[in-house]
Amino acid sequence: MTTPLPQSFDGHNDFLLRLLRAPHLRDRIWREGEGHGQLDLPRMKAGGFVGGFFAIYMPSPEAFDDEAFQRMMRNPPYEVPLPAQLPLETAQPMALAMMGHLLWLERTGDLKICRKVSEIREAIAAGRIAAVAHMEGAEAIGPDLDALYVWHEAGLRSLGPVWSRPTAFGHGVPFAFPSSPDTGPGLTPAGRDLARLCDELKIMIDLSHINEKGFDDVARLTSGPLVATHSNAHAITPSSRNLTDRQLRQIAERDGMVGLNFAVAFLRPDGRQDADTPLEDMLRHLDHLIGILGEDRVGLGSDFDGAEIPAEIRDVSGLPRLWEACRRHGYGEELIEKLASRNWLALLGRVWGDQTKT
């Protein structure tokens, strides 16, 4: 008997950034793929991808993924210089353009922007991709926070106060290996106000990319689950981007969740950016995360279209190979279903106050 393909709900992707960079190709990119990237509708269907967090991420004007960056990441130890803070007047138009692309995807009829867990379930049942609007780095929101109400009305339900560069709200971790995530000060006064308002509006706060002091500030100022949508275990790969066991225990205590990041530099014990990374490295992180967080608080946070991932997976259509590796490793079908989607939907119910059957 053939094992059914798990339905995968993913904690992070950068598909909207691809559309931002090639808006004239967006119909082709979505419906067919243009020969690049890791996501498009046919490959999502082939891989069992039913939805996830679609990131609104504002790239720095200067190139960040140039050859010098790649060379450093391929040759640890490294600490990659971060771009400067992105001004509000630069970030806001890009963020609006990306939200416009997400709304366009909804108008195609193949995707639904979801604000409740019940809407996610309805979209999946109807064969539509269930999208949660997420902002990675809050540069498009001014320190007065007025824009956050606008974004909430537009459907934003998840927010990371920082990408790795600093914002008006806090400080991200650099791309550094080996390194602790304790790399700078905590939230600014505006950042503390942002955390409180997100808690009030039930906008999920994403702790991926934030430094350790900022993480602790969010934990202290908010009441909801602590969540890192795309982060791994620092005990396995001592990158600044990964979470220490202390942080993982805090997430467990708050009934939160971590999504496994597929980026090879955060998976490999040697921290190298090298696509020749075995799936065993992913399983090692999953084992560690499950060991601290439990089976109900771990899922996927692929970073599709935003990272170099293991060649054996290659793109979203390769997700079945991950699940087969999990089976060979001894994970049962119930655990695989939890990792694939059930845990994310339960977590969003806890954050949004929209508990439904999991």
N, C-alpha and C positions, 0 to 999 in steps of 0.2 A: 504494500500500500504506500502511495506517495504521501509524504508529510506535507500538509498544507503550508503555504508560504505565510510566515507571520506578517501581520500588518504593523508596519513600523511608523511611529510618530517620533520625530527627531527634534532635539533641543536647539539646534542652530544650523542655519545655512546662510550663504551670502549670494543667493541667486539674484536678488534685486540689484546688487552691485554690477553683475554682468549686464543687466538690462540698462542700468544707468550709463554704462560705457558704450553701449551699442543700441540705442533706442530704435534706430531704423531697422534693426534686425529682430526686434523683440518677438514678433509673431513667429518667425522661423525658429528662433532660439527656443521658444516655449513649445511649439507644436512638433518640431522635428529635431532640434539640436542643430548646431552649425559646425559640428566637428570638434568643439572645444568644451571645456568645463566638465562638470560632474553631475549636473542636473538638467533635465528637461522632462516634459510630460511623458513621452514614451518610456524613458528609462525609469522614471518614478514608478510607472505601472509595472514594468518588468521586475523591479526590485521589491515590490510590496510596500513602497513608500506611500502612506496615506495622508501625511500632513506633518506639520511642525512649525517651529518658530522661524519666521522670515525676517531677517535682520535688515533694519535701516541703518547702514553704516556709512559715515561720511569720510571718504578718503582724504588724506592730506594733499594739498596741491603739489608738493614735491613728491617725486617717485620714492616709494618705500620698499618696493619689491625689486630693486635693481640688482645687478650682478654682485655688487659689494655686499649687499644684505644676504643674498643666497650663499656667497662664499663664506661669510662668517658663520651662518647657520650650519653649514656642512662641515665646519672645522672647530668643534668645541675645544677649549672653553671660549665663550663669547659673551659680550654684552652689547647688543645692537643699539646705537644711538636712536632715541625717539624723536619723532617730529615735534615741532612746537605746537602749543595749544591752538586749536582751530577757532577763529573768531565766529561769533554768532551770525554775522552777516554773510559769512562764507558757508557755514553749515546749514543754515535754514533752507536756502533754495535747493540744495542737494537732497535734504531730507524730504522736502515736499515733492520733489521729482520722483524719489523712490517710492513714497507712499502712492503717488499717482500711478506708478507701474503696478503696484500691488492691487490697486483698485481696477486697473485695466485687466489684470489677470482674473479678477472676480467677474468682470463683464464678459470674459470669454465663455463663461459657464462651466469651466473646468475646475474652478477653485472658489472657495468660500472663506471670507474673512470671519473668524469666529471670536465671539466675546464670552461665550459660555461653553461649558463642557457638553451640554445638550446639543449645542450647535455643531460642535466637533463630531459628535456621534451621528447627527443627521447628515452632515456633509459626507462622512465616510460611507454611510449606508447608501447615499445617492451616487456614489462613485466620483465625488468631487474631492480635490485636495483640500484638506482642512488647514487653514493658515492662521497662526497667531501673529499679529503685528508686534514686532519687537524693535526697540531702538538700542543699538550698541554704541554707547557713548552719548551723553546727553547734551552735546554741543548745540543742538538745534533748539534747546530750551534755555531761555535767559534766566539769570539768577532770581528775577522776580517770580518765576514759576508760572506766570500767566499762560504761557504756551502749553504747559502740561495739561491744562483743562481742555484746550483745543484738541491736542493729540488724543486725549482720552475719549472725547466725543467722536473722533474720527476712527476709533477702534483700537488704539494702542493699549495693550494689556500686559506688556513686559518691557522692562527698561534696565539697561546696565548704565550706572552713573558715569562710567569711564570705559573707553577702550584703553589701550596701554598708555597713550599720551595723556597728559594732565588735562583736566577740564576745570570749569568754575566750581565744580562740585567735589573734586577729589583727585586722587593720583592712582594711575594704573601701574602695574608691574612692567619693567622692561622685558624684552626678550633676552634672557640671560641664563646661562648654564655653566657651571652649577651655581645656584643662587637660591636663597630663601625668598619667600614672598614678602618678607619684612623689609621693604625698600624705601619707605618714606613716611610722611605724615598721613594722618587720617583725613576724614571728611572736612571740608571747609564749612563755615557757618551756612552757606547756601546749600551745601551737600546734606547737612543735617536736616535742613528744612525740606529738601527734596525727598529724603528717606521717609520723613514723617508723612508727607503728603501722598507719596506712593502707597504707604501703608493704609492711609485713610481711603484712597480711591480704589484699593485692591488691585493696584498695578504691581505685578510681580517684579521684585528687584533681583537682577541677575548679578551674582558676585564673581563671575568669571572676569578676569582682567584686573580687578581691583586689588590693591595691596593689602597686607595683613591688618594694618591699623584701620583702614577703611572698612574692611570686612567686619572687624570687631565693633566699629561704630554702628554699622547697619544692624548687627545683632543686638546691640544695646538699645537702639532707638525704635525698633520695629517689633511687632508682635506676631507676624505671620511666619510661615516656614522660610528657612534659609535655603537658597537655591543657587547652584552654579550650573548653568546650562551646558557648558562645554569646557570641562576641566578634568584633570587626571590626578593620580596619586603622587605626591612629592616623594614618598618613601620609595617608590619604584624609579621615578625619573625626577631627580632633584632640579627641576626647572622652576624659575620664579613664577611661571604660569600655573603650576600645579598646587594642589591643596595639601597642607600638612595634616597629619593624623589628628592634631588638636582641632583644626578647622572641620575636619570630617566628623569628629565627635560632636561638635557644636551643631552641625547640620542634622545629625541623627537626633540629637536632643530636641530640636525644633521641628521634627517630622518633615524635614525638607528633602532635597534630592540633588543628585549630581548626574549630569549627562557625560558619558565617555566621549572625549575628544579624539578624533581619528588622526589629528596632525602628528606626523611621525616624530617630530622633534620633541613632543610631549609624551610620546609612548616609549621611545627607545631608552634603555638605561644609560646609554652613552650620550644622549641628547642630540644626536646628529640628525640633520634633515636629509634623510635618505629613504627613497620610496621602497628600497629593498628591505622592508621591515616585516618580519614574520607576524602572522596573526597571533602567535603565542604571546607577543608583547601586549596585545590588546587584552588577551585573556588574563594575563598577569595583573593588569590594572583592574579588570572587572573583579577578579578574586579579592583583591585588596579592598576595593570599594565596598563590595558586598560584605566582606568580613567586618567592616566597621559600621556601615550604614544599614545593613540588612537587605534582604531580597526585595523589599518594597520601596526602596529609595534610590535606585540606580536605573538609568536608562541610557539612551543614545544622545550625543551632542556632536554630530559628525564634523561640523564646520565645512560641509560640502561647498564647493566654489570659493572657499576662503583659505584652503590649506593643501599642502601636499600630503596625501594619504597613502597607506600601503598599496603597493602595485597590485597585490592579489585582489583587492577590492576595486580599486581604480575609480569607480564612480558609483552612483546610487544603484545601478543594476547589479552591482556586486554584493549587495547586502545579504543575499542568500548564502554566500560563501562564509560570511561571518557567523550566521546562524548554524551552518553545518559544522564549523569549527567549534562552536559552543556545545553542540551535541556530542562531538567526539571527545570534548573535554569533560563531559559528564553532566552538563546542565540538562535538566528535564524540560519538557515542553511547557509546563506551567511557568517555570522561571523564565524561559525564553519569551513567552508572551508578555510577562511583566516587563522585562527589559525592552521589548520591542515597542510597546505602547501603553499597556495597562497602568504602569507606574506614573507615566507623565499625565495621563488623564485623571488619575486619582489625586496627584499633586495639584493640578490646576483646580480641581474641585475644592481642595483645602485652601488654596490661595483666594479664589474668587467667591467662595461661599456657595458653590454650585455643585454640591455633592450629588453624584448619581451612581448608579450601579457600576462597579468596576470589574 
